[in-house]
Amino acid sequence: MDIVLVSVSKLSKTIGEKKLFSNLDFSISEGEKLAIVGINGSGKSTLLRALLGKEETDSGQIIKNNNLKISILDQNPIFDPKETILDHIYKGDNKLVKTIRKYEDICERMSEGEEGLDDEFTNASQEMDRLSAWDYEQQIKSILKELGVEKLERKMSELSGGMLKKVELAKSLIDESNLLILDEPTNHLDVKSILWLEEYLAGLDKAILLITHDRYFLDRIVTKILELDRGSHFLYEGNYSIYLERKVEREETLQKQEDKIKQFLKQEVKWLKRQPKARSTKQKARIDRASDLQNREKREIQKDLELSVAAKRQGKTILEIHNLKKGIADKVLINDFTYTFKAKERLGIIGPNGIGKSTLLNLMAGRLTPDSGYIKPGINTKVGYFDQTSSELPLERNVLDYIKDVAGEMIETESGEKISASKMLERFLFDGKLQYTPIAKLSGGERRRLFLVQILMTGPNFLILDEPTNDLDIQTLSVLESFLDEFPGTVVIVSHDRYFLDRTAESLLIFRKEGKLDHYIGTFSSFLENDTLELENEPSSPKLTVVPQATQTTEKPQKSKQDQKKLSKLESEIAKLESSKLELEKKLSTFANDHTELQKISEEIQKIETEILYKMEEWEMLQSE
């Protein structure tokens, strides 16, 4: 029988008037791979913090095995900005890691010409032999290489947000543990890294606790799923596919039970109307039973979000791109690209980070001007652009008033039905209380969902979706996919989410080297089966060890001093921008009641995020060469 590492019993948590979970029971055993799923705001992050001892609960207990060792990938990692990547990765009490770090340090000093280290090198090598650390060292190298973590002498403060996430992921995989906790591990990873990570975790024999919206990832890796659903919880054995089947069966059973109760109550109402006012003991018992059922805690069956909105009819010309060229600094991102969009087309765009995907979308949306060539939209083409930021939302407005500002009191659906703004928001899981909440107080996922509502309610017929799966929960993604199935316009999608692309895109634009783009007809999965993934730039192997008289290997050519200076400058600028953005975000809660100041801060954050986006693209372009 597998050893239980963590046992949760009768755990309950309420925030304000919102019940997140009640009498929650589950356990994690050695080798088990458990995922927590649920809509944004259902309590996933709160439960995770409780398991780590960072959040108090109202009742219940969490029992941890004395031999439990946890390594975690956090969404908001804490690190010393002065330490290097190598120092950060090798930090910890793991004796193997300490031995390897000591060996690497001696090798590094020898490579720099320091003399008199022969005895230290011999002792370090013997200790590596004694602990059988060589295989572990190679495993560390492999992990860093697959995730594209290189230039290990860089300070943590110099890294972009995406690279910080990769470093933290590498550290969590390297750390000695018997429980690995991963919070959205596929964010900021390219397709090659995601495929590698999926393969790696599937073969790992340690326990895993996972939060992710990547459904292929869930299907391949997990053995059990815990669903948090509006204060209740449900535990399913099996992967994501089995979970979906069991969930449908459970909700069908609940619906039948609810229908029977409603029918019983109707009959009881008829009976009560026929009875005299004087009641016998049996009659009173029957009335009490009906009253108890009437006052029961109703479990509404979770319905799909209805995202139907009226879209403007497309004309003959949708959008044409002619001989388009665009670069950043002296790097060509898009070179002589021509393309004509068709009515109701479903197009995915793929390529490594920083290669120019967002630049192409911004050109289509008219936010950027091409260096040469032109883009011609049709007369009736109305673009809706769901980009990666939602900071342009007016933080001082409440949810309902904002949607009324955008779409009016009444909103027309695709079928011609007119419903109130409040009813439409309910279809997007914004209940009555949430509708009167200032946008500044919404979670990141709720803001993304509101931003999506706002885009769709403007009635576009040419939808541009830039990484739409970021910060959206699985249920919202599933319904968005269904909405796109019926959407009468054209859809363009940039995403690293394989499941989402397979469901929504019928053909692909693939970014290749030197700004060239290829067109592929078929799904993303079929493309992966037929392509060697040359679209992804192979990361060079990080140089960790220097062994005297070792066989020399061919290494990636060093970058020119000019490029190195550009990279260092960009890294410093991005770090400063990220720091400025963080400081501004901290101010949001301080000025929650000052609408003027909130708007000002919001606009500043938006400008910084736009600047970070362009600097990241330039940095990724230089780094990939």
Helices and strands as residue ranges (DSSP letters): E 4-15, E 18-29, E 33-37, H 44-51, E 59-64, E 70-73, H 85-89, H 95-111, H 118-130, H 134-146, G 156-158, H 161-174, E 179-183, H 191-202, E 207-211, H 215-221, E 224-229, E 232-237, H 240-274, H 281-294, E 319-328, E 331-340, E 346-350, H 357-364, E 372-377, E 383-386, H 399-407, E 410-412, E 418-420, H 421-427, H 432-435, G 439-441, H 444-457, E 462-466, H 474-486, E 490-494, H 498-504, E 507-511, G 513-515, E 517-521, H 524-530, H 561-590, H 595-623
